[in-house]
Amino acid sequence: MHYIVFKTKKGVRSIPFPILPFIILLVLVLIIVFSMLPPLSMGAYNDFYSGLHGAVTERKSSVTLKKPSDGVMKNAMYRILEGEPEIFYVDGISYSFYENDTVKVNFSYRYSASAYEADLTYFRSEIDRIVAQLEEDATNAEKARQAHDYIIENYSYGGDHDALSMLRTGKGVCSAYAALYKAILDRLGIENVYLHGKTEGNFGPLSYENHAWNLIKIGAWWYHVDVTWDDASGEEQDKYFMVGDIFMKQNYHKTWDAVDNYNYYCFWNA
C-alpha cells in the first residue's frame, strides 16, 4: 500500500493510496484511447482511395497509383466495388504491379454513363420511398431497427451483389444487404460503415467464407448489425442487431475490416 502525504496546520497526514489498481486502470484507458486513433496508414489509404474514386467517377479504364500496403489496397477496392451503394456501375477491378512501387488498377463497367444516371435516379427514389415508411419521430436506434426489419420483411437472399439489383429483383447476397442497409442509414443521417470479413464456413472452424455486414453508431458507441444472418435466422431476427465484437467472435464472425480503413471497436451489445 502506498500513501499520499501532505502537511496541514495540525501536522503531517497521510492517506492510503492503492497504486496498483490505479496503474491498471490508467493502462486500460490508454489502450482504449490509442486503439481508437486512426491507423498510421490513413494517409496512404486516403491517397489510394481518392485515386480510385476519381478514376471511376471519370469512367477511366485504368489508373496507375502508388502502391499502398495490401490491407489498405484491399479496403479501398472493397469500398469501390461494394462499400459505396451509389457506385453500383463498377463491375470489376483487377490490378498488376509495376516498378517504382506503383500499381496499375483496371476497371470494368456494367453501365453506360446515361444508363447510370437513370438508374441512380431510380435508386435514390427507392431509398426515399423506404425511408418515408419509417417512423419520423423515432430515435436513431429505433430507425436503425425499422430499416433492418424492413429489409428482412421485403427482400430475400439470392441474386446479385449490389443494392440496386436487390431493389429491382427483391433478392441479394450479403454485400447487397449491407449496401442497401448502408444506403438507408446514410439517408437517415445515421453514421455507419460497411464491413467485409470472414465467417466460419460449413466445413468446420478452419473453413472460412467471405461475408459483409455493417457497423452503426448510436450515441457514442458502435455496434455490429448483420441483416443477412438475421434474415436467415428464422424466428430470431434480431440476434445480430446492435451487438459487440465479443458476441460476433463467439458467433462465427471471425475477422473483419472496415472499408474506410479505420479501426472500430464495439465494446458491448445494446
N, C-alpha and C positions, 0 to 999 in steps of 0.2 A: 504494500500500500504506500502511495506517495502522499505528501501533504503540501497544501498551499499555505505558505507562511506570510503573515503581514502584521504590521505594527498598528496598535490602537493606543488611545490615551491610557488605557488600563494595562498596557504591556503588549508583549508578543503573543499572537494567537495563531493557531494552525487549524486547517480544515482537511480532513482526509479526502484524497482525490484518486479515484480508481483509473490510473493512467492506461492500463491495457485495453479495457473496453473502449476508451476514447480513441486510442490509436486504431483499433479495428474499425470503429465507425468512420473515422477520417479516411482510412484506406478505401473502404467501401464507397464512400461518397466520391472520392477522387476517381475510382474505377468507373463509376456510373457517368460522371461528368465527361471524362476523356473518351469513353466508349461512344458517347452521343455526338462528339465532334465530327465534322465532315472528314472523310478519309483523305490522306495526303494525295491520292490520285485524282481528286476532283478537278484540278486544273487540266490534266491530260484528258479526263473524261469530257469536260465541257468543250474543249477544242475539237475532240474527235466527233462528239455528237453534233456539234454545230456544223461541222463539215459534212456529215451525212445528211442532216436535215436540210441544209442549203442545197445539196445536190438533188435530193428527191423533190424538193419544192420546185426546182427548175427542171425537173424530169430529165436529168442527165443520165447517160448510160453508165458512167463510171466517174470516180473521183480518186485522186491519189492524196493520201494524208500521212502524217507522221504516225508511225505505229505506236500505240499505247501498250499497256500490259494486256495479257489475254483476257483477264477478268473485265477490265474496262471496255475492251472491244466487244466482248460478248454482251455486256449490259446495254451498250449503246445500240448494237444491232437488234437486240430483242425489242428495245424501245421503238425503233423504226418499224420493225415488222409487226409487232403486236401491242406494244405498250402505249401507243397514242391512237385512240379509237378513230380519229378522223383521217389518219394516214392509212386508209384501207386500200389504196391503189397500188402499193408496193407488193409485188408478187413474190419476189425472192432476192436474196443478197448472197453474193459469193465474193471471195477475195483471194489475192495472191500477194506474196511478199516480194519486195524489190530491195535493191541495195540502198545504202544510205538510210537504213532503218525506216523505210516507208512501206505502206501497204496500198495496193490498188483495190478498191471496192467497186464491184459491178452490181448494177440494179436491173431487175426486170419488172415490168409494169403490167397490170391487168386491165387498165382503163386508158382511154384517150383523155386528153385534158377536158374536152367538152362533156364527155360522159361522166367524168369525175365531178364536175360542177353540179350536174343534175342530181347525181347520187348523193352528194354532200347536202344539197338542199333537202332531199328526202330524209337523209339520216338525221339531220337536225330537227326536222319537223316531227319525226317519230320519237326522238328523245323528249321534245317538248310535250308531245301527247302523253307519254308515260308520266312525266313529272306532274302534269296537270291533274293526274288521277291520285296523286299522293296528298295527304292532309297538309294544308298550307300552314297551319298553326302548330304543327308537331315539332318536337325537339329534333336536333340533328341525329341523335341516336334512334329516335322513332322513325325518322325519314329513311335512315340507312336500313332499318329493318323492313320498312314498307317496300323499298326498292328491291331488296333481297327477296322478299316474299313474292313480289310481282313477277320477277324473272322466273322463279320456281313454278309459279302457277300458270304462266303463259308460254313457256319455252321448254324444250326438252333436248336431251343430249343426242348429238349426231350432226352430220353435215360438215360445214366449213369452219375455219378458224377465226374469222373476223366478225365484228359486231354487226356490220351492215348485212351480211348474209343471214345472220341469226334473226335480225329484224324482218327480213323478207320471207324466210322459209320457216321460221319458228324453231329452228334447230341450230345447234352449235356445239363445238367441243370446248374444252376448258378455257382455252385462250379467248374464245368468243364470249363465254360467260363473264370472264374477268374484264374484258374490254367493254362489254355492254354495261356492266355494273359501274366501271370507272366513268363511262360517258354520262350516266345518270347522276352519279355523285358529283362529277365536275359541274354539271348543270345546276345542281342543288347548292353548290358552293361548299361542299364538304371535302376537306383535304384528304387525299387518298393517293395510293401508288400501286402500280401493277407489279406483281412478283412473278418470277419464273423460278422453278425449282425442281426437286426430285422427290417423289413419293415411293414408298415401298411397294413393289410390284406383286404380281400374283404368284411368284415363284420363290417366296421366302425373303428373309431380311437382307440378302445380298443382291436382290434384283430390284432395279430402280426404274421408274418411268418418269418421263417429263410431265410437268404439270404447271398450271398457272392459277393464281388466286390474287387476292387483294389485301392491302393494309388500309385501314381507315383511321383517321384521327378524330376522336370525340373528346372534347375538353382538352386536357393537357396530355392525353395518353393515346398511344397507338394500339390497334387491335387487328388480329387476323380475321378475315372473312373469306370462306371458301364456299361460294354459291354452288359450284358444280357438285361438290360432295354432299352438300345439304340437299340438293335436288335428287341425288341418288340414294339418300339415306332412308327413304320411305317415310314413316311417321315422324321420325326425329329430325325435323327440318331446320333446327337451329343449333345443331351440335357444333358447327364450325362458324358460328356467328359471334363476333367480338370475343375472341379467345386469345390467350397468350402464347408465347414461344414454347414454354414447357408443355402445355397441352398439345400443341401441334407436333412437337417432337415425340410425344408419347402416343400420338395417333397417326403414325405412318408418314408424316411430312418430315423428311429427313434433312434436306438442305434447301436454301432459297437465297435469291439475290433480288434487290430492288433495281428496276431498270434505270432509275436515276442515279445509281451508284452510291447512294447514301447507306449508312448503317442505321437500321431501325431496330429498336428493342421494345418488345411488348411484354411487360412485366407480369401482367395478370389478366384473368378473364373479367369481363364486365359483370 
